[in-house]
Amino acid sequence: MRRSPRVPHHSFQEMTISLTVPDILVARAKTGDLEALEALYRAFEAPVYNLARRMLRNAEDAEDVLQETFLEVVRSIRHYRGEGHLWGWVRQIAASKALMRIRREQVREAESFDEATAAGRAGLNVVQAMDLERAMQELSETSRSVVWLHDVEGYTHEEIAEMMGKTVSFSKSQLARAHTKLRRTLGAGAGTEG
């Protein structure tokens, strides 16, 4: 298995580890202590990467979001008020960075959309036997993000709407359409169980 030189391989089991860090570490990080900031990076590296990877289509974009997230953490940690868990604050930054990347990509795609892209999407139906990971890849980045933020990360439709700059009904409709497409795609997988 090839591994990225910038980001170690992260298993999804790592998402279940405790994401709490000692208050003294946060206090040191707020003063700009480099060792404390590195300890925070190490503590949250895997879950931030996994969140970004689920929202984005490729590992390189997820790695970029990981880096952008921690640059923002370093810049903003002194403003962290300690309300709630630090992971919730870091997760919010990571989700926002991923959503900004999706928006930029959507603008690029809209500008360069052509018939070859449409033909390529039609060809996706050829591959019927697929697992959930591959089915998720067939969703638009926006739909995939809504599914991940709502179903896995536990954000409410109100929170998702606020993060994406959309309405609550937009979030709900994206989720409903994505669930329908996932069921249809996975249902075509010749008797696989979901």
Phi and psi in degrees as GROMACS dihedral restraints (atoms count N, CA, C in turn):
[ dihedral_restraints ]
;  ai    aj    ak    al  type     phi  dphi    fc
    3     4     5     6     1   -78.4    20    10
    4     5     6     7     1   138.2    20    10
    6     7     8     9     1  -118.9    20    10
    7     8     9    10     1   145.7    20    10
    9    10    11    12     1   -69.2    20    10
   10    11    12    13     1   139.1    20    10
   12    13    14    15     1   -69.6    20    10
   13    14    15    16     1   -22.7    20    10
   15    16    17    18     1   -89.1    20    10
   16    17    18    19     1   -30.1    20    10
   18    19    20    21     1  -129.8    20    10
   19    20    21    22     1   124.0    20    10
   21    22    23    24     1   -65.6    20    10
   22    23    24    25     1   157.6    20    10
   24    25    26    27     1   -62.1    20    10
   25    26    27    28     1   131.2    20    10
   27    28    29    30     1  -115.0    20    10
   28    29    30    31     1   125.9    20    10
   30    31    32    33     1   -90.2    20    10
   31    32    33    34     1   154.8    20    10
   33    34    35    36     1   -73.2    20    10
   34    35    36    37     1   -14.3    20    10
   36    37    38    39     1   -64.6    20    10
   37    38    39    40     1   -27.6    20    10
   39    40    41    42     1   -63.2    20    10
   40    41    42    43     1   -19.7    20    10
   42    43    44    45     1   -66.8    20    10
   43    44    45    46     1   -18.6    20    10
   45    46    47    48     1   -90.5    20    10
   46    47    48    49     1    -4.8    20    10
   48    49    50    51     1   -69.4    20    10
   49    50    51    52     1   159.1    20    10
   51    52    53    54     1   -65.9    20    10
   52    53    54    55     1   130.5    20    10
   54    55    56    57     1  -106.5    20    10
   55    56    57    58     1    29.2    20    10
   57    58    59    60     1   -99.3    20    10
   58    59    60    61     1   144.6    20    10
   60    61    62    63     1  -126.1    20    10
   61    62    63    64     1   151.0    20    10
   63    64    65    66     1   -60.8    20    10
   64    65    66    67     1   143.3    20    10
   66    67    68    69     1   -58.2    20    10
   67    68    69    70     1   -35.0    20    10
   69    70    71    72     1   -64.5    20    10
   70    71    72    73     1   -34.4    20    10
   72    73    74    75     1   -66.2    20    10
   73    74    75    76     1   -42.5    20    10
   75    76    77    78     1   -64.0    20    10
   76    77    78    79     1   -43.3    20    10
   78    79    80    81     1   -61.1    20    10
   79    80    81    82     1   -42.8    20    10
   81    82    83    84     1   -64.7    20    10
   82    83    84    85     1   -41.1    20    10
   84    85    86    87     1   -62.5    20    10
   85    86    87    88     1   -36.8    20    10
   87    88    89    90     1   -64.2    20    10
   88    89    90    91     1   -24.1    20    10
   90    91    92    93     1   -87.0    20    10
   91    92    93    94     1    -1.9    20    10
   93    94    95    96     1    92.1    20    10
   94    95    96    97     1     9.8    20    10
   96    97    98    99     1   -59.8    20    10
   97    98    99   100     1   115.9    20    10
   99   100   101   102     1   -64.8    20    10
  100   101   102   103     1   -37.9    20    10
  102   103   104   105     1   -64.5    20    10
  103   104   105   106     1   -39.7    20    10
  105   106   107   108     1   -67.3    20    10
  106   107   108   109     1   -41.4    20    10
  108   109   110   111     1   -63.7    20    10
  109   110   111   112     1   -40.1    20    10
  111   112   113   114     1   -65.7    20    10
  112   113   114   115     1   -38.1    20    10
  114   115   116   117     1   -63.3    20    10
  115   116   117   118     1   -38.5    20    10
  117   118   119   120     1   -65.1    20    10
  118   119   120   121     1   -41.8    20    10
  120   121   122   123     1   -58.7    20    10
  121   122   123   124     1   -48.3    20    10
  123   124   125   126     1   -62.9    20    10
  124   125   126   127     1   -36.8    20    10
  126   127   128   129     1   -67.2    20    10
  127   128   129   130     1   -35.8    20    10
  129   130   131   132     1  -110.5    20    10
  130   131   132   133     1     0.3    20    10
  132   133   134   135     1   -56.5    20    10
  133   134   135   136     1   -52.8    20    10
  135   136   137   138     1   -64.3    20    10
  136   137   138   139     1   -49.6    20    10
  138   139   140   141     1   -66.4    20    10
  139   140   141   142     1   -34.3    20    10
  141   142   143   144     1   -66.7    20    10
  142   143   144   145     1   -45.5    20    10
  144   145   146   147     1   -60.1    20    10
  145   146   147   148     1   -46.0    20    10
  147   148   149   150     1   -62.8    20    10
  148   149   150   151     1   -41.0    20    10
  150   151   152   153     1   -61.2    20    10
  151   152   153   154     1   -49.1    20    10
  153   154   155   156     1   -63.5    20    10
  154   155   156   157     1   -39.5    20    10
  156   157   158   159     1   -65.7    20    10
  157   158   159   160     1   -36.1    20    10
  159   160   161   162     1   -69.5    20    10
  160   161   162   163     1   -32.4    20    10
  162   163   164   165     1   -83.9    20    10
  163   164   165   166     1   -28.4    20    10
  165   166   167   168     1  -109.5    20    10
  166   167   168   169     1   164.6    20    10
  168   169   170   171     1   -83.0    20    10
  169   170   171   172     1   -21.7    20    10
  171   172   173   174     1  -141.6    20    10
  172   173   174   175     1   160.9    20    10
  174   175   176   177     1   -64.1    20    10
  175   176   177   178     1   -35.8    20    10
  177   178   179   180     1   -63.5    20    10
  178   179   180   181     1   -43.0    20    10
  180   181   182   183     1   -64.7    20    10
  181   182   183   184     1   -39.5    20    10
  183   184   185   186     1   -63.2    20    10
  184   185   186   187     1   -40.6    20    10
  186   187   188   189     1   -63.2    20    10
  187   188   189   190     1   -41.1    20    10
  189   190   191   192     1   -62.5    20    10
  190   191   192   193     1   -42.6    20    10
  192   193   194   195     1   -64.2    20    10
  193   194   195   196     1   -38.7    20    10
  195   196   197   198     1   -57.4    20    10
  196   197   198   199     1   -48.4    20    10
  198   199   200   201     1   -65.2    20    10
  199   200   201   202     1   -45.2    20    10
  201   202   203   204     1   -61.8    20    10
  202   203   204   205     1   -38.8    20    10
  204   205   206   207     1   -61.0    20    10
  205   206   207   208     1   -47.2    20    10
  207   208   209   210     1   -75.9    20    10
  208   209   210   211     1   -25.6    20    10
  210   211   212   213     1   -63.1    20    10
  211   212   213   214     1   -41.4    20    10
  213   214   215   216     1   -67.0    20    10
  214   215   216   217     1   -39.7    20    10
  216   217   218   219     1   -60.0    20    10
  217   218   219   220     1   -46.4    20    10
  219   220   221   222     1   -61.0    20    10
  220   221   222   223     1   -43.0    20    10
  222   223   224   225     1   -67.5    20    10
  223   224   225   226     1   -33.6    20    10
  225   226   227   228     1  -110.4    20    10
  226   227   228   229     1    -4.8    20    10
  228   229   230   231     1   -56.7    20    10
  229   230   231   232     1   -33.3    20    10
  231   232   233   234     1   -67.6    20    10
  232   233   234   235     1   -17.3    20    10
  234   235   236   237     1   -92.6    20    10
  235   236   237   238     1    -6.5    20    10
  237   238   239   240     1   -66.2    20    10
  238   239   240   241     1   124.9    20    10
  240   241   242   243     1   -89.9    20    10
  241   242   243   244     1    -6.4    20    10
  243   244   245   246     1    80.4    20    10
  244   245   246   247     1    13.2    20    10
  246   247   248   249     1   -84.5    20    10
  247   248   249   250     1   120.3    20    10
  249   250   251   252     1    77.2    20    10
  250   251   252   253     1  -174.1    20    10
  252   253   254   255     1   -79.4    20    10
  253   254   255   256     1   146.2    20    10
  255   256   257   258     1   -58.8    20    10
  256   257   258   259     1   -37.0    20    10
  258   259   260   261     1   -58.3    20    10
  259   260   261   262     1   -38.3    20    10
  261   262   263   264     1   -61.1    20    10
  262   263   264   265     1   -39.6    20    10
  264   265   266   267     1   -67.7    20    10
  265   266   267   268     1   -46.5    20    10
  267   268   269   270     1   -64.3    20    10
  268   269   270   271     1   -41.8    20    10
  270   271   272   273     1   -61.2    20    10
  271   272   273   274     1   -39.5    20    10
  273   274   275   276     1   -62.0    20    10
  274   275   276   277     1   -43.1    20    10
  276   277   278   279     1   -62.8    20    10
  277   278   279   280     1   -46.3    20    10
  279   280   281   282     1   -62.2    20    10
  280   281   282   283     1   -44.9    20    10
  282   283   284   285     1   -62.6    20    10
  283   284   285   286     1   -41.1    20    10
  285   286   287   288     1   -63.7    20    10
  286   287   288   289     1   -42.6    20    10
  288   289   290   291     1   -63.5    20    10
  289   290   291   292     1   -42.1    20    10
  291   292   293   294     1   -64.6    20    10
  292   293   294   295     1   -42.0    20    10
  294   295   296   297     1   -64.9    20    10
  295   296   297   298     1   -37.6    20    10
  297   298   299   300     1   -62.8    20    10
  298   299   300   301     1   -40.2    20    10
  300   301   302   303     1   -64.6    20    10
  301   302   303   304     1   -40.2    20    10
  303   304   305   306     1   -62.9    20    10
  304   305   306   307     1   -44.1    20    10
  306   307   308   309     1   -60.4    20    10
  307   308   309   310     1   -44.1    20    10
  309   310   311   312     1   -61.7    20    10
  310   311   312   313     1   -42.4    20    10
  312   313   314   315     1   -66.2    20    10
  313   314   315   316     1   -37.8    20    10
  315   316   317   318     1   -64.1    20    10
  316   317   318   319     1   -37.7    20    10
  318   319   320   321     1   -63.7    20    10
  319   320   321   322     1   -45.3    20    10
  321   322   323   324     1   -61.8    20    10
  322   323   324   325     1   -44.2    20    10
  324   325   326   327     1   -64.0    20    10
  325   326   327   328     1   -40.6    20    10
  327   328   329   330     1   -62.9    20    10
  328   329   330   331     1   -36.6    20    10
  330   331   332   333     1   -73.2    20    10
  331   332   333   334     1   -29.2    20    10
  333   334   335   336     1  -111.5    20    10
  334   335   336   337     1    11.7    20    10
  336   337   338   339     1   -62.7    20    10
  337   338   339   340     1   133.3    20    10
  339   340   341   342     1  -144.8    20    10
  340   341   342   343     1  -178.8    20    10
  342   343   344   345     1   -65.1    20    10
  343   344   345   346     1   -30.5    20    10
  345   346   347   348     1   -62.8    20    10
  346   347   348   349     1   -37.5    20    10
  348   349   350   351     1   -64.9    20    10
  349   350   351   352     1   -44.3    20    10
  351   352   353   354     1   -62.0    20    10
  352   353   354   355     1   -42.0    20    10
  354   355   356   357     1   -64.7    20    10
  355   356   357   358     1   -38.0    20    10
  357   358   359   360     1   -64.5    20    10
  358   359   360   361     1   -38.6    20    10
  360   361   362   363     1   -67.6    20    10
  361   362   363   364     1   -38.5    20    10
  363   364   365   366     1   -62.5    20    10
  364   365   366   367     1   -33.4    20    10
  366   367   368   369     1   -70.2    20    10
  367   368   369   370     1   -15.2    20    10
  369   370   371   372     1   -63.0    20    10
  370   371   372   373     1   -26.6    20    10
  372   373   374   375     1   -68.6    20    10
  373   374   375   376     1   -13.6    20    10
  375   376   377   378     1   -63.7    20    10
  376   377   378   379     1   -38.4    20    10
  378   379   380   381     1   -88.2    20    10
  379   380   381   382     1   101.3    20    10
  381   382   383   384     1   -93.3    20    10
  382   383   384   385     1   -37.2    20    10
  384   385   386   387     1   -85.3    20    10
  385   386   387   388     1   106.4    20    10
  387   388   389   390     1  -148.4    20    10
  388   389   390   391     1   159.1    20    10
  390   391   392   393     1   -92.2    20    10
  391   392   393   394     1   178.5    20    10
  393   394   395   396     1   -59.2    20    10
  394   395   396   397     1   -38.8    20    10
  396   397   398   399     1   -58.3    20    10
  397   398   399   400     1   -46.3    20    10
  399   400   401   402     1   -70.7    20    10
  400   401   402   403     1   -35.0    20    10
  402   403   404   405     1   -63.1    20    10
  403   404   405   406     1   -40.0    20    10
  405   406   407   408     1   -62.2    20    10
  406   407   408   409     1   -33.9    20    10
  408   409   410   411     1   -65.8    20    10
  409   410   411   412     1   -22.1    20    10
  411   412   413   414     1   -79.3    20    10
  412   413   414   415     1   -14.7    20    10
  414   415   416   417     1   -75.3    20    10
  415   416   417   418     1   155.6    20    10
  417   418   419   420     1   -65.9    20    10
  418   419   420   421     1   159.1    20    10
  420   421   422   423     1   -60.3    20    10
  421   422   423   424     1   -36.4    20    10
  423   424   425   426     1   -64.2    20    10
  424   425   426   427     1   -48.8    20    10
  426   427   428   429     1   -62.8    20    10
  427   428   429   430     1   -44.0    20    10
  429   430   431   432     1   -61.2    20    10
  430   431   432   433     1   -40.5    20    10
  432   433   434   435     1   -64.5    20    10
  433   434   435   436     1   -43.6    20    10
  435   436   437   438     1   -62.9    20    10
  436   437   438   439     1   -45.1    20    10
  438   439   440   441     1   -58.6    20    10
  439   440   441   442     1   -48.1    20    10
  441   442   443   444     1   -65.7    20    10
  442   443   444   445     1   -47.0    20    10
  444   445   446   447     1   -63.6    20    10
  445   446   447   448     1   -40.4    20    10
  447   448   449   450     1   -79.9    20    10
  448   449   450   451     1   -54.8    20    10
  450   451   452   453     1   -78.5    20    10
  451   452   453   454     1   -31.3    20    10
  453   454   455   456     1  -104.1    20    10
  454   455   456   457     1   -49.7    20    10
  456   457   458   459     1   -80.9    20    10
  457   458   459   460     1   -18.0    20    10
  459   460   461   462     1    84.0    20    10
  460   461   462   463     1    15.4    20    10
  462   463   464   465     1   -69.5    20    10
  463   464   465   466     1   148.0    20    10
  465   466   467   468     1   -80.8    20    10
  466   467   468   469     1   165.1    20    10
  468   469   470   471     1   -61.9    20    10
  469   470   471   472     1   -34.3    20    10
  471   472   473   474     1   -64.2    20    10
  472   473   474   475     1   -43.6    20    10
  474   475   476   477     1   -66.4    20    10
  475   476   477   478     1   -41.3    20    10
  477   478   479   480     1   -64.4    20    10
  478   479   480   481     1   -44.2    20    10
  480   481   482   483     1   -58.9    20    10
  481   482   483   484     1   -43.1    20    10
  483   484   485   486     1   -64.3    20    10
  484   485   486   487     1   -44.2    20    10
  486   487   488   489     1   -63.2    20    10
  487   488   489   490     1   -37.6    20    10
  489   490   491   492     1   -90.9    20    10
  490   491   492   493     1    -6.1    20    10
  492   493   494   495     1    68.7    20    10
  493   494   495   496     1    34.0    20    10
  495   496   497   498     1  -124.2    20    10
  496   497   498   499     1  -174.9    20    10
  498   499   500   501     1   -92.6    20    10
  499   500   501   502     1   164.8    20    10
  501   502   503   504     1   -62.4    20    10
  502   503   504   505     1   -40.8    20    10
  504   505   506   507     1   -64.4    20    10
  505   506   507   508     1   -32.1    20    10
  507   508   509   510     1   -61.1    20    10
  508   509   510   511     1   -47.1    20    10
  510   511   512   513     1   -60.9    20    10
  511   512   513   514     1   -46.3    20    10
  513   514   515   516     1   -63.2    20    10
  514   515   516   517     1   -42.7    20    10
  516   517   518   519     1   -69.5    20    10
  517   518   519   520     1   -37.8    20    10
  519   520   521   522     1   -60.8    20    10
  520   521   522   523     1   -43.7    20    10
  522   523   524   525     1   -65.1    20    10
  523   524   525   526     1   -45.1    20    10
  525   526   527   528     1   -62.2    20    10
  526   527   528   529     1   -45.6    20    10
  528   529   530   531     1   -63.4    20    10
  529   530   531   532     1   -41.6    20    10
  531   532   533   534     1   -64.0    20    10
  532   533   534   535     1   -42.9    20    10
  534   535   536   537     1   -61.2    20    10
  535   536   537   538     1   -41.9    20    10
  537   538   539   540     1   -61.8    20    10
  538   539   540   541     1   -45.8    20    10
  540   541   542   543     1   -65.5    20    10
  541   542   543   544     1   -40.7    20    10
  543   544   545   546     1   -62.6    20    10
  544   545   546   547     1   -44.9    20    10
  546   547   548   549     1   -60.2    20    10
  547   548   549   550     1   -43.5    20    10
  549   550   551   552     1   -64.5    20    10
  550   551   552   553     1   -45.8    20    10
  552   553   554   555     1   -65.5    20    10
  553   554   555   556     1   -46.9    20    10
  555   556   557   558     1   -70.8    20    10
  556   557   558   559     1   -32.7    20    10
  558   559   560   561     1   -65.4    20    10
  559   560   561   562     1   -26.9    20    10
  561   562   563   564     1   -79.9    20    10
  562   563   564   565     1    -2.4    20    10
  564   565   566   567     1   -82.1    20    10
  565   566   567   568     1    37.5    20    10
  567   568   569   570     1    46.8    20    10
  568   569   570   571     1    60.8    20    10
  570   571   572   573     1    78.3    20    10
  571   572   573   574     1    16.7    20    10
  573   574   575   576     1   -75.5    20    10
  574   575   576   577     1   150.5    20    10
  576   577   578   579     1   -95.7    20    10
  577   578   579   580     1   146.7    20    10
